[in-house]
Amino acid sequence: MTVPLPTASTRWRCTLCGNLTRFDVTRSSKVVEYVHLDLAGEPTVEEREVLDETTESVRCRWCNAVDQVELVDRPGAGS
């Protein structure tokens, strides 16, 4: 089950406990990264392009509920 991401006018809310602020998010992504190695061989990612990203699950940090989130309007989003 994919979970919709919050937008500028929505946010997540746990349907079991009402949590609005703390979630563990599991994502899968496919990226292309430009990696620069310094002379000692230490890598630094200088550019990152996300080709595909899927939010697989969202777990509430308060009540441990998995995939029990819904999108709700942010306060003041309608104004």
DOVEX-829318 format. One record per atom (N, C-alpha, C): x, y, z; residue in one letter. Coordinates in steps of 0.02 Angstrom, whole numbers, plus 50000, padded with zeros to 5 digits. Example, Ala and Ser with C-alpha at 12.3 -4.5 7.8 and 13.67 -1.06 7.14 Angstrom:
// residues 2
506604971650390a/506154977550390a/506604983550390a/506424988850354s/506844994750357s/506455000250394s/
//
This chain:
// residues 79
500424994150000m/500005000050000m/500445006250000m/500365010549951t/500745016749952t/500345021949991t/500705026350023v/500405031450066v/500485038150032v/499945041950025p/500015048549993p/500435053250037p/500855057150004l/501275061950039l/500895068250056l/501055071450111p/500755077950126p/500935083050073p/500505088050066t/500615093350017t/500665099950055t/500675105450019a/500705111950051a/500065113450090a/499515110150073s/498885111450107s/498635105650149s/499005100050152t/498795094350192t/499375091950236t/499205087850285r/499705084650328r/499435077950351r/499885073850379w/499685067250403w/499375067750472w/498915063150486r/498615062550552r/498495055150564r/498695052550623c/498575045550641c/497835044950658c/497495040150626t/496775039250637t/496635035950705t/497135032950736l/497025029650800l/497125034250860l/497675038050860c/497825042150919c/497805049650907c/497765051750844g/497735058850828g/498405062250819g/498955058650824n/499625061450815n/499665065250748n/499965071150751l/500075075250691l/500805076550676l/501265074350720t/501945076850714t/502505071650711t/502405065450731r/502955060650734r/502775054050698r/503145052550645f/503025046650605f/503685043650582f/503715036950578d/504265033550546d/504035031750476d/504415034050426v/504225033150356v/504715028450322v/504455023250289t/504865018650250t/504765020250177t/505315021850142r/505285023750072r/505755019450030r/505575018449968s/506015015549919s/506145020849866s/506765021449846s/506905026549795s/507435024049746s/507395026849687k/507895025649635k/508195032349619k/508845032949628v/509185039349620v/509805038749577v/510005044349548v/510645044949515v/511035050049555v/511635048149577e/512045052749617e/512715053849583e/512945060049586y/513625061749566y/514045061649629y/514505056849632v/514925055949691v/515625058249675v/515885062649718h/516565065149711h/516985062049766h/517535058849746l/518005056049795l/518595060749804l/518755062349867d/519345066549877d/519965062149870d/520555065149876l/521175061449864l/521285055749914l/520955056249973a/521005050850022a/520485045350009a/520045046449960g/519545041449943g/518885042249978g/518785047850015e/518155049050050e/517635051650002e/517055048349998p/516545050549950p/516105056249977p/515905060649932t/515425065949947t/514925066049889t/514285065649906v/513765066149854v/513665073549840v/513815075649778e/513755082649760e/513105084249723e/512825079349689e/512185080349656e/511775074049665e/511125074849672r/510675069149680r/510035070549642r/509865065949597e/509245066449559e/508805060449576e/508205061749603v/507735056449620v/507345054649557v/507425048449534l/507065046149475l/506385043349493l/506335039949550d/505705037049572d/505735036249648d/505185037849681e/505155036949754e/504465034849774e/504425029749816t/503785027249840t/503795026949915t/503285029749947t/503205029150019t/502845022650032t/503185017850062e/502905011150072e/502475010550134e/502695013550189s/502295013250250s/502455019150294s/501965020750336v/502045026050386v/501815023250453v/502265023650503r/502105021050570r/502085026850618r/501555027150658c/501475032350709c/501965031150765c/502345036250783r/502825035650838r/502485035450906r/501875037950912w/501535038150976w/501215031550994w/500835028650947c/500455022550963c/500685016450924c/501195017250881n/501485011650843n/501025009050789n/500485012350773a/500035010050720a/500385010650653a/500295005550611v/500595005350545v/500055006550493v/500205011050446d/499745012550391d/499055014650415d/499035018550468q/498405021150494q/498395028750489q/498705031450437v/498725038750430v/498235040950376v/498005046950384e/497575050050334e/497845056950320e/497645059750264l/497825066750249l/497265071150274l/497455076250311v/496975081250335v/497235088150315v/496785092950314d/496975099850296d/497435102750350d/497915106750327r/498335110450374r/497935116450399r/498085118750460p/497735124650484p/497895130650439p/497385134450421g/497475140350380g/497605138850307g/497545132550286a/497685130850217a/497175133750168a/496575134950193g/496055137650150g/496065145150143g/496485148550183s/496495155850179s/497025158650136s/
//
